[in-house]
Amino acid sequence: RPALGEVKGKRLVHLQCHFGLDTIAWARLGAAATGVDFAPRAIAAARDLAGRAGLPVRFVEAELYAAPEVIGEQFDIVYTSGSALCWLPDIRGWAAVVGRLLEPGGIFYIREAHPVLWSLEDERTDRQLVIGLAYFETASPQRWAGAPAWDQARAGPARPHYVWQHGLGEVVTSLIEAGLTIQWLREHRTCLWQALPFMVQDEAGWWRLPERSERLPLMYSIRACKS
């Protein structure tokens, strides 16, 4: 909210909205909110939640790279948050989508897991921060045998999932190449979830290292505008 300021009456699109909790929250603040996701079950759940909340939120089923064609309009704000970019193979294609969806003068905001965090060996319990995975974007995804944290309650055996890494410079440069001007880039010492087994939760609900938090950026946020 502090990053975007007053959103009442503004047209906002939330990319990779999953089942729409953030989208609905922006609508509750007065934005004309649209959520986009490629998963039919997620979109159905989002529409149900919005209906029960009594909020006029639009949810569109579309694969991200096809979103500009499917939606066919531009917005005052393009928003994404959480852990979204790791599911995308092409960061430049993603940035081009952001640029196409923004009106001239519009604002883009992202809060995302830091690529340094993604490069760590995340199953260690000895509190050592060891880089053992890719930092930069690769042609092939990384394969994880277990379910993502948000999917661990699913009945039956865990299905493997695949993620792509994108370095911070790659993300920033792709946005610039898409015609956006970076207004600020901030790195954060807290995380939305327990990304490492020895992280602790603070009073505000954020997860952080138990000591010496200056060692590691856990998330970053970018605000950019389109001329």
Accessible surface in RSA format (square Angstrom, percent):
REM  Atomic radii and reference values for relative SASA: ProtOr
REM  Chains: A
REM  Algorithm: Lee & Richards
REM  Probe-radius: 1.40
REM  Slices: 20
REM RES _ NUM      All-atoms   Total-Side   Main-Chain    Non-polar    All polar
REM                ABS   REL    ABS   REL    ABS   REL    ABS   REL    ABS   REL
RES ARG A   1   177.38  74.5 150.33  76.6  27.05  64.4  51.13  69.9 126.25  76.5
RES PRO A   2   136.96  99.8 101.30  92.3  35.67 129.6 113.27  93.5  23.69 147.2
RES ALA A   3    19.08  17.5   9.64  14.9   9.44  21.5  14.30  20.1   4.78  12.7
RES LEU A   4    12.16   6.8   1.85   1.3  10.31  25.9   2.32   1.6   9.84  26.5
RES GLY A   5    43.29  53.4   0.00   N/A  43.29  53.4  34.84  95.6   8.45  18.9
RES GLU A   6   118.09  67.8 102.94  77.9  15.14  36.1  61.17 118.3  56.92  46.5
RES VAL A   7     3.44   2.3   2.36   2.1   1.08   2.6   2.36   2.1   1.08   2.9
RES LYS A   8   154.48  75.4 137.71  84.5  16.77  39.9  80.24  72.2  74.24  79.1
RES GLY A   9    63.01  77.7   0.00   N/A  63.01  77.7  35.98  98.7  27.03  60.5
RES LYS A  10    85.42  41.7  84.86  52.1   0.56   1.3  45.00  40.5  40.42  43.1
RES ARG A  11    88.32  37.1  88.32  45.0   0.00   0.0  41.94  57.3  46.39  28.1
RES LEU A  12     0.00   0.0   0.00   0.0   0.00   0.0   0.00   0.0   0.00   0.0
RES VAL A  13     0.00   0.0   0.00   0.0   0.00   0.0   0.00   0.0   0.00   0.0
RES HIS A  14     7.99   4.4   7.99   5.6   0.00   0.0   5.55   5.7   2.44   2.8
RES LEU A  15     0.28   0.2   0.12   0.1   0.16   0.4   0.12   0.1   0.16   0.4
RES GLN A  16    35.53  19.9  22.62  16.5  12.92  30.8  17.57  37.4  17.96  13.6
RES CYS A  17     5.87   4.4   0.00   0.0   5.87  13.8   0.25   0.6   5.62   6.1
RES HIS A  18    75.40  41.2  75.40  52.4   0.00   0.0  43.10  44.4  32.30  37.6
RES PHE A  19    75.30  37.7  74.72  46.3   0.58   1.5  74.72  45.3   0.58   1.7
RES GLY A  20     0.53   0.7   0.00   N/A   0.53   0.7   0.00   0.0   0.53   1.2
RES LEU A  21   104.85  58.4  96.68  69.2   8.16  20.5  97.08  68.2   7.77  20.9
RES ASP A  22    52.01  36.4  49.35  49.1   2.66   6.3   7.85  18.5  44.16  44.0
RES THR A  23     0.00   0.0   0.00   0.0   0.00   0.0   0.00   0.0   0.00   0.0
RES ILE A  24    11.16   6.4  11.16   8.3   0.00   0.0  11.16   8.0   0.00   0.0
RES ALA A  25    49.24  45.3  45.60  70.4   3.63   8.3  48.47  68.3   0.77   2.0
RES TRP A  26    19.94   8.0  19.86   9.6   0.08   0.2  17.03   9.1   2.91   4.7
RES ALA A  27    11.62  10.7   2.71   4.2   8.91  20.3   2.71   3.8   8.91  23.6
RES ARG A  28   153.94  64.6 127.63  65.1  26.31  62.6  56.00  76.5  97.94  59.4
RES LEU A  29    59.85  33.3  45.22  32.3  14.64  36.8  50.17  35.2   9.69  26.1
RES GLY A  30    30.58  37.7   0.00   N/A  30.58  37.7  20.12  55.2  10.46  23.4
RES ALA A  31     8.34   7.7   0.00   0.0   8.34  19.0   0.08   0.1   8.26  21.9
RES ALA A  32    57.00  52.4  42.33  65.3  14.68  33.4  53.82  75.8   3.18   8.4
RES ALA A  33     4.37   4.0   0.00   0.0   4.37   9.9   0.01   0.0   4.36  11.5
RES THR A  34     5.07   3.6   5.07   5.1   0.00   0.0   0.00   0.0   5.07   7.7
RES GLY A  35     0.00   0.0   0.00   N/A   0.00   0.0   0.00   0.0   0.00   0.0
RES VAL A  36     2.19   1.4   2.14   1.9   0.05   0.1   2.14   1.9   0.05   0.1
RES ASP A  37    14.06   9.9  10.88  10.8   3.18   7.5   3.18   7.5  10.88  10.9
RES PHE A  38   142.98  71.5 131.28  81.3  11.70  30.4 131.83  79.9  11.16  31.9
RES ALA A  39    28.72  26.4  27.50  42.4   1.23   2.8  28.72  40.5   0.00   0.0
RES PRO A  40    82.81  60.4  77.56  70.7   5.25  19.1  78.55  64.9   4.26  26.5
RES ARG A  41   196.24  82.4 187.78  95.7   8.46  20.1  83.76 114.5 112.48  68.2
RES ALA A  42    10.65   9.8   3.97   6.1   6.69  15.2   9.23  13.0   1.42   3.8
RES ILE A  43     1.63   0.9   1.63   1.2   0.00   0.0   1.63   1.2   0.00   0.0
RES ALA A  44    59.07  54.3  49.86  76.9   9.21  20.9  53.46  75.3   5.61  14.9
RES ALA A  45    42.52  39.1  33.82  52.2   8.70  19.8  41.44  58.4   1.08   2.9
RES ALA A  46     0.00   0.0   0.00   0.0   0.00   0.0   0.00   0.0   0.00   0.0
RES ARG A  47   128.25  53.8 118.08  60.2  10.17  24.2  47.35  64.7  80.89  49.0
RES ASP A  48    75.22  52.7  64.65  64.4  10.57  25.0  27.67  65.1  47.56  47.4
RES LEU A  49    47.70  26.6  45.04  32.2   2.66   6.7  45.04  31.6   2.66   7.2
RES ALA A  50     3.97   3.7   3.97   6.1   0.00   0.0   3.97   5.6   0.00   0.0
RES GLY A  51    55.51  68.5   0.00   N/A  55.51  68.5  36.48 100.1  19.04  42.6
RES ARG A  52   179.81  75.5 140.30  71.5  39.51  94.1  72.81  99.5 107.00  64.8
RES ALA A  53    38.76  35.6   8.43  13.0  30.33  69.0  20.06  28.2  18.70  49.5
RES GLY A  54    64.12  79.1   0.00   N/A  64.12  79.1  36.38  99.8  27.73  62.1
RES LEU A  55    38.77  21.6  28.57  20.4  10.19  25.6  29.93  21.0   8.83  23.8
RES PRO A  56   127.79  93.1  94.86  86.5  32.94 119.7 110.38  91.1  17.42 108.3
RES VAL A  57    19.63  12.9   0.00   0.0  19.63  47.3   0.70   0.6  18.92  51.3
RES ARG A  58   100.69  42.3  93.79  47.8   6.90  16.4  62.04  84.8  38.65  23.4
RES PHE A  59     7.49   3.7   0.04   0.0   7.46  19.4   0.04   0.0   7.46  21.3
RES VAL A  60    23.73  15.6  21.87  19.8   1.85   4.5  23.73  20.6   0.00   0.0
RES GLU A  61    89.03  51.1  70.52  53.4  18.50  44.0  17.68  34.2  71.35  58.3
RES ALA A  62     8.14   7.5   0.00   0.0   8.14  18.5   7.51  10.6   0.63   1.7
RES GLU A  63    86.36  49.6  79.79  60.4   6.57  15.6  53.05 102.6  33.32  27.2
RES LEU A  64    13.58   7.6   8.46   6.1   5.11  12.9   9.86   6.9   3.71  10.0
RES TYR A  65    59.77  27.9  47.19  26.8  12.58  32.7  47.68  35.8  12.09  14.9
RES ALA A  66    38.64  35.5  35.63  55.0   3.01   6.8  38.49  54.2   0.15   0.4
RES ALA A  67     0.00   0.0   0.00   0.0   0.00   0.0   0.00   0.0   0.00   0.0
RES PRO A  68    13.22   9.6   5.96   5.4   7.26  26.4   6.65   5.5   6.56  40.8
RES GLU A  69   109.99  63.1  80.99  61.3  29.00  69.0  68.31 132.1  41.68  34.0
RES VAL A  70    79.93  52.6  49.03  44.4  30.90  74.4  55.74  48.4  24.18  65.6
RES ILE A  71    19.98  11.4   0.00   0.0  19.98  48.1   3.41   2.5  16.56  44.9
RES GLY A  72    60.93  75.1   0.00   N/A  60.93  75.1  28.97  79.5  31.97  71.6
RES GLU A  73    71.62  41.1  56.86  43.0  14.76  35.1  31.00  60.0  40.62  33.2
RES GLN A  74    57.52  32.2  53.24  38.9   4.28  10.2  16.03  34.1  41.49  31.5
RES PHE A  75     2.53   1.3   2.53   1.6   0.00   0.0   2.53   1.5   0.00   0.0
RES ASP A  76    40.72  28.5  38.44  38.3   2.28   5.4  10.76  25.3  29.96  29.9
RES ILE A  77     4.45   2.5   4.45   3.3   0.00   0.0   4.45   3.2   0.00   0.0
RES VAL A  78     0.00   0.0   0.00   0.0   0.00   0.0   0.00   0.0   0.00   0.0
RES TYR A  79    11.28   5.3  11.28   6.4   0.00   0.0   2.01   1.5   9.26  11.4
RES THR A  80     0.53   0.4   0.53   0.5   0.00   0.0   0.22   0.3   0.31   0.5
RES SER A  81    15.96  13.5   1.59   2.1  14.37  33.1   1.94   4.1  14.01  19.6
RES GLY A  82    16.49  20.3   0.00   N/A  16.49  20.3  16.49  45.2   0.00   0.0
RES SER A  83    38.35  32.4  24.54  32.8  13.81  31.8  21.79  46.4  16.57  23.2
RES ALA A  84     6.56   6.0   3.66   5.6   2.90   6.6   6.56   9.2   0.00   0.0
RES LEU A  85     5.82   3.2   5.82   4.2   0.00   0.0   5.82   4.1   0.00   0.0
RES CYS A  86     9.33   7.1   6.27   7.0   3.06   7.2   4.99  12.6   4.35   4.7
RES TRP A  87    82.98  33.3  68.98  33.4  14.00  32.9  60.27  32.1  22.70  36.8
RES LEU A  88    12.45   6.9  12.45   8.9   0.00   0.0  12.45   8.7   0.00   0.0
RES PRO A  89    60.04  43.8  51.34  46.8   8.70  31.6  51.34  42.4   8.70  54.1
RES ASP A  90    60.55  42.4  59.98  59.7   0.57   1.4  21.57  50.8  38.98  38.9
RES ILE A  91     0.00   0.0   0.00   0.0   0.00   0.0   0.00   0.0   0.00   0.0
RES ARG A  92   121.87  51.2 116.31  59.3   5.56  13.2  51.29  70.1  70.58  42.8
RES GLY A  93    18.76  23.1   0.00   N/A  18.76  23.1  16.22  44.5   2.53   5.7
RES TRP A  94     0.00   0.0   0.00   0.0   0.00   0.0   0.00   0.0   0.00   0.0
RES ALA A  95     0.29   0.3   0.29   0.4   0.00   0.0   0.29   0.4   0.00   0.0
RES ALA A  96    45.08  41.5  41.88  64.6   3.20   7.3  44.23  62.3   0.85   2.3
RES VAL A  97     4.59   3.0   4.59   4.2   0.00   0.0   4.59   4.0   0.00   0.0
RES VAL A  98     0.00   0.0   0.00   0.0   0.00   0.0   0.00   0.0   0.00   0.0
RES GLY A  99     5.30   6.5   0.00   N/A   5.30   6.5   4.50  12.4   0.80   1.8
RES ARG A 100   120.31  50.5 108.82  55.5  11.49  27.4  49.50  67.7  70.81  42.9
RES LEU A 101     0.19   0.1   0.19   0.1   0.00   0.0   0.19   0.1   0.00   0.0
RES LEU A 102     0.00   0.0   0.00   0.0   0.00   0.0   0.00   0.0   0.00   0.0
RES GLU A 103    50.11  28.8  50.11  37.9   0.00   0.0   9.09  17.6  41.02  33.5
RES PRO A 104    89.64  65.3  68.28  62.2  21.36  77.6  68.93  56.9  20.71 128.7
RES GLY A 105    58.94  72.7   0.00   N/A  58.94  72.7  34.66  95.1  24.27  54.4
RES GLY A 106     4.52   5.6   0.00   N/A   4.52   5.6   4.21  11.6   0.31   0.7
RES ILE A 107    27.31  15.5  27.31  20.3   0.00   0.0  27.31  19.7   0.00   0.0
RES PHE A 108     0.00   0.0   0.00   0.0   0.00   0.0   0.00   0.0   0.00   0.0
RES TYR A 109    27.40  12.8  27.40  15.6   0.00   0.0  11.18   8.4  16.22  20.0
RES ILE A 110     0.54   0.3   0.54   0.4   0.00   0.0   0.54   0.4   0.00   0.0
RES ARG A 111    61.50  25.8  61.40  31.3   0.10   0.2  12.65  17.3  48.85  29.6
RES GLU A 112     5.60   3.2   5.60   4.2   0.00   0.0   4.33   8.4   1.27   1.0
RES ALA A 113     1.53   1.4   0.00   0.0   1.53   3.5   0.00   0.0   1.53   4.1
RES HIS A 114     4.48   2.4   4.48   3.1   0.00   0.0   4.48   4.6   0.00   0.0
RES PRO A 115     2.52   1.8   2.41   2.2   0.11   0.4   2.52   2.1   0.00   0.0
RES VAL A 116    36.07  23.7  36.07  32.7   0.00   0.0  36.07  31.3   0.00   0.0
RES LEU A 117     5.88   3.3   2.73   2.0   3.15   7.9   2.73   1.9   3.15   8.5
RES TRP A 118    80.12  32.2  73.39  35.5   6.73  15.8  70.56  37.6   9.56  15.5
RES SER A 119     0.20   0.2   0.20   0.3   0.00   0.0   0.00   0.0   0.20   0.3
RES LEU A 120     5.28   2.9   4.11   2.9   1.16   2.9   4.11   2.9   1.16   3.1
RES GLU A 121    66.71  38.3  59.71  45.2   7.00  16.7  23.73  45.9  42.98  35.1
RES ASP A 122    51.65  36.2  43.94  43.7   7.71  18.2   7.95  18.7  43.71  43.6
RES GLU A 123   143.83  82.6 122.71  92.8  21.12  50.3  49.67  96.1  94.16  76.9
RES ARG A 124    76.10  32.0  67.75  34.5   8.35  19.9  22.82  31.2  53.28  32.3
RES THR A 125   112.49  80.0  88.35  89.6  24.14  57.5  55.45  74.5  57.04  86.2
RES ASP A 126    74.56  52.2  52.58  52.3  21.97  52.0  45.32 106.7  29.24  29.2
RES ARG A 127   109.69  46.1 106.51  54.3   3.17   7.6  29.53  40.4  80.16  48.6
RES GLN A 128   102.20  57.1  98.54  72.0   3.65   8.7  18.14  38.6  84.06  63.8
RES LEU A 129    50.20  28.0  19.13  13.7  31.07  78.1  19.83  13.9  30.37  81.7
RES VAL A 130    50.28  33.1  47.08  42.6   3.21   7.7  49.95  43.4   0.33   0.9
RES ILE A 131   115.48  65.7  89.00  66.3  26.48  63.8  89.00  64.1  26.48  71.9
RES GLY A 132    44.07  54.3   0.00   N/A  44.07  54.3  15.38  42.2  28.69  64.3
RES LEU A 133    56.20  31.3  42.40  30.3  13.80  34.7  49.00  34.4   7.21  19.4
RES ALA A 134    36.54  33.6  19.32  29.8  17.23  39.2  30.75  43.3   5.79  15.3
RES TYR A 135    60.11  28.1  54.97  31.3   5.15  13.4  40.70  30.6  19.41  23.9
RES PHE A 136   131.29  65.7 130.04  80.5   1.25   3.3 130.04  78.8   1.25   3.6
RES GLU A 137    47.55  27.3  27.70  21.0  19.84  47.2   6.63  12.8  40.91  33.4
RES THR A 138    57.94  41.2  48.80  49.5   9.14  21.8  52.34  70.3   5.60   8.5
RES ALA A 139   109.16 100.4  65.80 101.5  43.36  98.6  78.01 109.9  31.15  82.5
RES SER A 140    77.20  65.2  70.90  94.6   6.30  14.5  35.14  74.8  42.06  58.9
RES PRO A 141    47.88  34.9  30.03  27.4  17.84  64.9  30.38  25.1  17.50 108.8
RES GLN A 142    38.29  21.4  32.87  24.0   5.42  12.9  30.48  64.9   7.81   5.9
RES ARG A 143   145.32  61.0 115.54  58.9  29.77  70.9  44.93  61.4 100.39  60.8
RES TRP A 144    70.62  28.3  69.57  33.7   1.05   2.5  66.72  35.6   3.90   6.3
RES ALA A 145    72.63  66.8  58.78  90.7  13.85  31.5  59.43  83.7  13.19  34.9
RES GLY A 146    38.32  47.3   0.00   N/A  38.32  47.3  31.20  85.6   7.12  15.9
RES ALA A 147    18.62  17.1   6.75  10.4  11.87  27.0   6.75   9.5  11.87  31.5
RES PRO A 148    18.82  13.7  12.33  11.2   6.49  23.6  18.82  15.5   0.00   0.0
RES ALA A 149    71.91  66.1  48.81  75.3  23.09  52.5  49.01  69.0  22.90  60.7
RES TRP A 150   156.22  62.7 117.61  56.9  38.60  90.6 120.23  64.1  35.99  58.4
RES ASP A 151    24.47  17.1  21.31  21.2   3.16   7.5   1.97   4.6  22.50  22.4
RES GLN A 152   125.48  70.2  97.26  71.1  28.22  67.2  30.58  65.1  94.90  72.0
RES ALA A 153   105.72  97.2  67.58 104.3  38.14  86.8  79.21 111.6  26.51  70.2
RES ARG A 154   108.90  45.7  84.18  42.9  24.72  58.9  42.85  58.6  66.05  40.0
RES ALA A 155    96.18  88.4  69.24 106.8  26.95  61.3  78.42 110.4  17.76  47.0
RES GLY A 156    57.97  71.5   0.00   N/A  57.97  71.5  30.47  83.6  27.50  61.6
RES PRO A 157   122.78  89.5 105.72  96.4  17.06  62.0 117.73  97.2   5.05  31.4
RES ALA A 158    61.04  56.1  30.18  46.6  30.86  70.2  36.81  51.8  24.23  64.2
RES ARG A 159   141.84  59.6 135.72  69.2   6.12  14.6  62.12  84.9  79.72  48.3
RES PRO A 160    56.62  41.3  41.46  37.8  15.16  55.1  41.46  34.2  15.16  94.2
RES HIS A 161    34.78  19.0  31.83  22.1   2.95   7.5  22.45  23.1  12.33  14.3
RES TYR A 162    96.36  45.0  89.58  51.0   6.78  17.6  64.73  48.6  31.63  39.0
RES VAL A 163    21.73  14.3  21.73  19.7   0.00   0.0  21.73  18.9   0.00   0.0
RES TRP A 164    47.26  19.0  43.99  21.3   3.26   7.7  44.15  23.5   3.11   5.0
RES GLN A 165     6.31   3.5   3.41   2.5   2.90   6.9   3.72   7.9   2.59   2.0
RES HIS A 166     9.31   5.1   3.07   2.1   6.25  16.0   3.07   3.2   6.25   7.3
RES GLY A 167     0.34   0.4   0.00   N/A   0.34   0.4   0.34   0.9   0.00   0.0
RES LEU A 168    23.26  13.0  23.25  16.6   0.02   0.0  23.26  16.3   0.00   0.0
RES GLY A 169    47.63  58.7   0.00   N/A  47.63  58.7  40.66 111.6   6.96  15.6
RES GLU A 170    35.38  20.3  31.08  23.5   4.30  10.2  16.87  32.6  18.51  15.1
RES VAL A 171     0.51   0.3   0.51   0.5   0.00   0.0   0.51   0.4   0.00   0.0
RES VAL A 172    28.05  18.5  28.05  25.4   0.00   0.0  28.05  24.4   0.00   0.0
RES THR A 173    62.65  44.6  62.62  63.5   0.03   0.1  37.52  50.4  25.13  38.0
RES SER A 174     3.33   2.8   0.18   0.2   3.15   7.3   1.04   2.2   2.29   3.2
RES LEU A 175     0.00   0.0   0.00   0.0   0.00   0.0   0.00   0.0   0.00   0.0
RES ILE A 176    94.53  53.8  85.02  63.3   9.52  22.9  85.02  61.2   9.52  25.8
RES GLU A 177   118.60  68.1  79.51  60.2  39.09  93.1  45.46  87.9  73.14  59.7
RES ALA A 178    29.25  26.9   2.51   3.9  26.74  60.8  15.04  21.2  14.21  37.6
RES GLY A 179    45.47  56.1   0.00   N/A  45.47  56.1  35.30  96.9  10.17  22.8
RES LEU A 180     6.01   3.3   0.00   0.0   6.01  15.1   0.22   0.2   5.79  15.6
RES THR A 181    71.68  51.0  68.05  69.0   3.63   8.7  51.80  69.6  19.89  30.1
RES ILE A 182    45.13  25.7  22.54  16.8  22.60  54.5  22.54  16.2  22.60  61.3
RES GLN A 183    82.74  46.3  49.17  35.9  33.57  79.9  22.66  48.2  60.08  45.6
RES TRP A 184    54.79  22.0  47.42  23.0   7.36  17.3  43.18  23.0  11.61  18.8
RES LEU A 185    72.07  40.1  44.01  31.5  28.06  70.5  44.01  30.9  28.06  75.5
RES ARG A 186   121.39  51.0 117.31  59.8   4.08   9.7  38.85  53.1  82.54  50.0
RES GLU A 187   101.51  58.3  71.07  53.8  30.44  72.5  15.86  30.7  85.65  69.9
RES HIS A 188    55.32  30.2  51.64  35.9   3.68   9.4  34.40  35.5  20.92  24.3
RES ARG A 189   129.60  54.4 124.45  63.4   5.15  12.3  33.86  46.3  95.74  58.0
RES THR A 190    24.97  17.8  24.67  25.0   0.31   0.7  10.68  14.3  14.29  21.6
RES CYS A 191     0.00   0.0   0.00   0.0   0.00   0.0   0.00   0.0   0.00   0.0
RES LEU A 192    69.04  38.4  47.07  33.7  21.97  55.2  48.46  34.0  20.58  55.4
RES TRP A 193    62.63  25.1  60.85  29.5   1.78   4.2  48.29  25.7  14.34  23.3
RES GLN A 194    80.09  44.8  58.53  42.8  21.56  51.3  12.29  26.2  67.80  51.4
RES ALA A 195    15.78  14.5   3.52   5.4  12.27  27.9   5.64   7.9  10.14  26.9
RES LEU A 196     2.98   1.7   2.70   1.9   0.28   0.7   2.98   2.1   0.00   0.0
RES PRO A 197    61.91  45.1  35.84  32.7  26.08  94.8  43.47  35.9  18.44 114.6
RES PHE A 198    21.24  10.6  10.76   6.7  10.48  27.3  19.72  12.0   1.51   4.3
RES MET A 199     5.84   3.0   0.00   0.0   5.84  13.9   0.00   0.0   5.84   7.7
RES VAL A 200    67.71  44.6  65.01  58.9   2.70   6.5  67.71  58.8   0.00   0.0
RES GLN A 201   100.20  56.0  70.30  51.4  29.90  71.2  15.78  33.6  84.42  64.0
RES ASP A 202    41.85  29.3  24.88  24.8  16.97  40.1  29.18  68.7  12.67  12.6
RES GLU A 203   189.93 109.0 147.50 111.6  42.42 101.0  70.30 136.0 119.63  97.7
RES ALA A 204    81.64  75.1  43.03  66.4  38.61  87.8  55.44  78.1  26.20  69.4
RES GLY A 205    34.21  42.2   0.00   N/A  34.21  42.2  22.95  63.0  11.26  25.2
RES TRP A 206    76.44  30.7  75.59  36.6   0.85   2.0  52.96  28.2  23.48  38.1
RES TRP A 207    48.78  19.6  48.78  23.6   0.00   0.0  39.71  21.2   9.07  14.7
RES ARG A 208    75.87  31.9  75.87  38.7   0.00   0.0  24.19  33.1  51.68  31.3
RES LEU A 209     5.17   2.9   0.98   0.7   4.19  10.5   0.98   0.7   4.19  11.3
RES PRO A 210    40.98  29.9   9.65   8.8  31.33 113.9  10.69   8.8  30.29 188.3
RES GLU A 211    74.70  42.9  65.90  49.9   8.79  20.9  53.18 102.9  21.52  17.6
RES ARG A 212   147.67  62.0 133.44  68.0  14.23  33.9  50.98  69.7  96.68  58.6
RES SER A 213    21.02  17.8  17.54  23.4   3.48   8.0   4.90  10.4  16.12  22.6
RES GLU A 214   111.76  64.2  81.47  61.6  30.29  72.1  50.10  96.9  61.66  50.3
RES ARG A 215    79.33  33.3  45.15  23.0  34.19  81.4  30.36  41.5  48.97  29.7
RES LEU A 216     8.49   4.7   5.40   3.9   3.09   7.8   6.79   4.8   1.70   4.6
RES PRO A 217    34.42  25.1  30.25  27.6   4.17  15.1  33.62  27.8   0.80   5.0
RES LEU A 218     0.37   0.2   0.37   0.3   0.00   0.0   0.37   0.3   0.00   0.0
RES MET A 219     1.64   0.8   1.64   1.1   0.00   0.0   0.66   0.6   0.98   1.3
RES TYR A 220     2.70   1.3   2.70   1.5   0.00   0.0   0.67   0.5   2.03   2.5
RES SER A 221     2.34   2.0   2.34   3.1   0.00   0.0   0.00   0.0   2.34   3.3
RES ILE A 222     0.00   0.0   0.00   0.0   0.00   0.0   0.00   0.0   0.00   0.0
RES ARG A 223    52.88  22.2  52.88  27.0   0.00   0.0   4.09   5.6  48.78  29.6
RES ALA A 224     0.00   0.0   0.00   0.0   0.00   0.0   0.00   0.0   0.00   0.0
RES CYS A 225    27.99  21.2  27.99  31.2   0.00   0.0   5.27  13.3  22.73  24.5
RES LYS A 226    41.15  20.1  39.86  24.5   1.29   3.1  26.63  24.0  14.52  15.5
RES SER A 227   111.76  94.4  67.38  89.9  44.38 102.2  73.24 156.0  38.52  54.0
END  Absolute sums over single chains surface
CHAIN  1 A    11440.9       8749.4       2691.5       6558.1       4882.8
END  Absolute sums over all chains
TOTAL         11440.9       8749.4       2691.5       6558.1       4882.8
